[in-house]
């Protein structure tokens, strides 16, 4: 059963959560609004604190100036009080002891000595009062703050109105800007949705899709909005999707080439079988020689098709990570000896030369897969070298690695073909390979096996001289833990 949407979360049941998750633009807009509102609130709080501190500082300095005037001229009489009411301060004689708070309430103030011993009372919206003892003749200095507070009050009202207007205008302005910023992402989303809805895409469609995504770049974004940070992020997003499409394109091309090559490989034996079946239908019933020739040819082609199908199934399981790899402690020299003996029985006329020492070369590998790699390399060397040519199989170890080398004296590989020999169905010489019966999948299978054992290949070849192919695996000096013997 096909599983759909396994990476998708279930739809939210809470309507608020559904609205919140429905629009990235809405969420970003709300986030910007709340952040700006927080900035305004902090700024207003700081301004209120500064305004209060300014009022206190102004009143302190004004009271100190008046106290210095009193020390110079004395406390004014009752007749002078009426004249002072027109100013922003009054001086009033007291018939009691001073009352109020000591200057320690405002310990952060730079206190002037004229009023250092005075007691203070205040209502910052109306007045600030300092009462002095004055050596037994107490008096009070009161500074009016009504006018100054009213100025600050209306200035604060104007500031709040401006902030509200700024919040409202930015709420809609941010919405438009966010939509412009997110428009390329929406284009990418729609393109991805179109890609997801297609069951088949041709090479032309993939190229057109890549061209559309390539338009979303830094230059295009810069011509629409001036947001360098968003420009960089969207450029990275577009580049990532372009890279993904490149990989999809390469995989698609490889898949199409694989299917085409597999079809071509199967077409030849099927055509041969059909040809001999027609021969049997016409003359084989009464001609024993034609009958036997047809039977032998059909058997040979059927065997070739069987080998090809098995190799295709192996690669398919490898691509799906379903090919079992059962690793265990393995001596490569003993395994190489088995391969040499089997090849000598199959090709008794060929000269096969084993080269390894008496010391075992231990690796942690799958014995069946390692034997398959050695047989692939040996079969290729035998196929592509002349009958009198020698084939060497060497097993060595050094610096923690085992090296298994198969060397022949055959036709060699052109320099431009060496990087491609592990590609599926690749052949350096189609005509010779057709004669030898190869499918072009052996080295692809060998590379998959060695890759999944943590090794690699080394290839040296010269045309008309020979080829040396070596696979390298890490050796082991002690038996691995039991848990590592499980199939990978």
Secondary structure by P-SEA (a helix, b strand, c coil): ccccccccccccccaaaaaaaccaaaaaaaaaaaaaaaaaaaaaaaaaaaaaaaaaaaaaaaaaaaaaaaaaccccccccccccccccbbbbbbcccccccccccccccccccccccbbbbbccccbbbbbbccccbbbbbbbbaaaaaaaaaaaaaaaaaaaaaaaaaaaaaaaaaaaaaaaaaaaaaaaaaaaaacccccaaaaaaaaaaaaaccaaaaaaccccaaaaaaaaaaaaaaaaaaaaaaaaaaaaaaaaaaaaaaaaaaaaaaaaaaaaaaccccccaaaaaaaaaaaaaaaaaaaaaaaaaaaaaaaaaccbbbbbccccaaaaaaaaaaaaaaacccbbbbbbbccccccccccaaaaaaaaaaaaaaaaaaccccbbbbbbbbccccbbbbbbbbcccccccccccccccccccccaaaaaaacccccaaaaaaaaaaaaccbbbbbbbcccbbbbbbbbbbbcccccccccccc
